[in-house]
Amino acid sequence: MSYIARTRKILPNAFLFFVEAGSVVETITIDDLAKPDNSPTTNWPSRPCTLEIDVMREITKDSVLCPLESGGWGKESDDDLIGAKLMFTDKTYTEHFERLLWVLPAAVAANVAQIPFTGSPSIEGWLKIIERNRDGADIVYCDLYGTLTLVGGTKVDGKPTRPQFEFEVKLGVALNSWMAPV
């Protein structure tokens, strides 16, 4: 007997990067038809330490009875993917956290006042996920286009706050990709 291909220990977290739609990276305006390349690595702003990631798929099952050539009826089922979301928890606050918490109309900038609760409760863009094994070799690259939102709010109670985000994947985007480089 042999192991199933790519058998490996599961890592508790990964490295996440996010590029907002509408931003310009090396003359490319980012949207669902254009994402930054990987060189230089600064094209993809790094998110802070990610404590956990949960990948969720929404699947519908459609079962029907179809006539059989031999007579009678047979049950046929189709499973359809109708949505995909990633939930992840950061260790620290970020500009995204503050912007989404206060629903600010623009990115947070030092000494620039904004009117809270007048912006969008989500940020559209590209999310890159890189998993690495224990010796530092990359084992998964995943680029997804979708919408980043903040889950819940924050409670100030003398304890560390762990911001939780939801990233809803826009299905059918041609540049979405998953790759195992090793």
N, C-alpha and C positions, 0 to 999 in steps of 0.2 A: 504494500500500500504506500501511497505517496501523499504528501500534503497538497491541498488545493493551492493553485498558483497565487502568489502574493500574500501568503500567510505571514502575518507580522503582528507584533504587539500594537495595540491601539494606543495612540498618544492622547493625553488628557486635553490638549489644546493645540492651537495652530497659530500661525502668524496671519494677521488680517491687514489689508490695505484698502483704502477707499479713495476714489476719484469722483468728484461731483460732476454731474452733467452740467454743461454750459461753461465749465472751466476750459482754459486753453493750455494744452500741454504740447510744447514743441510745434507750434502753429496748427495743431489739430484741436478743433472744438469738440469736446467730449459729448457724446450722446449714445443712443443704442446702436448706431451704425459706425461709431468711431471710438476706439479705446486706445489708451497709451500703450506703447510697446514697453518691453522690460529693460531697455537700456537707454539712458542710465536708470538705475534703480530708484532714483529720486522722482521719477515720473509717477510713482505710486506712493502717496503719503501713508506712512505706517500708522496703524491704530495702536493703542497701548496694549499692555499685557491682557490677553484674552483668557479668562478663567475657564469658560466652558462654551461649547457650541452644540446646538441641537438642530439637526436637519430634519424637517418635517415635510412629508408629501401628502397631498390631498388627492385621494383616488376614489372614483365612483365606479361601481360595478353595475353593468347593464346586462340583465339576463332576459332572454326571450325564448319562446318555443318556436322552432322552425320545422317545417314539414321535412320528413326524411324521404329519400327516393324509394326506400323499401317499404314505405308506409308508416303511418303514425307520426309522432312528433318527437323532436330531440331538443334538449335544452342547450343553448349556446350562450356563453358569457363573454363579455368584453370588460377589461379593466382600463379605465382612462385616467390619465394624470390631468387634473384640472387646476392644480396649484402646487407651489413649493415655497417654503419659508425656512429661514435660518434664524434661530434665536441665539444671541450670544451675550455674555456678560463680561464687561470690562472691569479691570481692577481700579481704574482711576477716571476722573472726569476728563472730558475732552471738549473741544469747541462744539462738536456735534451734539453732545449732551446738553450743553448750555443753550444752544440755539433751539433745539427741539423742546427742551423743558419750558422755556419762556416763549416759544413759538415766535422767534425773532424774524424780521423780514430779510435779514442779510447775515452773512458770516460775522462772527464776533471779531471786533477789532479794538485795540487798546484806545481808550479815551474817546470812543465814538458812541454816543447815546442812541438807543433805538427804542421804538415803542413796542413793549411786549404784547404778545397775543395778537399780532397783526400779520404774521408771516405764515408760512406753510408748516403744517405739523409733520412733514416728511421731507426727505432729501433724496433726489433721484441720482443714480450714478452706478459706477462699476465697483464691485467688491471682489478683491482678489484674496484667495485663501492659499496659503502654502503650508503643507505639513512637512515636518522634517523628522528623520529617525534620530536615534540617540547619538549617532556619530556625526550629525550635522548635514547629512545628505538629504536633499529634497526628495520626497516620495510621492507628493501629489501637488499639482497646480490646478486651481479652479478659478475661473473668471466668470462672474455672473453680473448681469445688468438687472437693476430693480430699484426698489424704494426702501430707504432706511427710515425707521420710526423708533421713537422711544417708547418702551413699555412701562406704563405707570409713571410715577413722578419720583420725588425724593423726599425722604424724611430726615430732618435734622434732629438727631437724638444723641449726639456724642459718640456715635459708632460710625465706622467707615460705610459709605454708601457704595454699592456696587451697581453702576448703571447697567440696565438690561435693554438691549436693542432687538428689534425684529427687522429682518431684511426679506421683503417679499420679492421673489424672483419673477421677472417678466419672462414668461414662457415664449418660446419661438424666436428668440433673438439669435440671429445667425452667428454672432461672435461669442456667445456663451460657450465656455469650453471646460472640460475636465481632462486632465492628462496625468499619467503616471510616468515620470521620466526615468525611473529605474525599475 
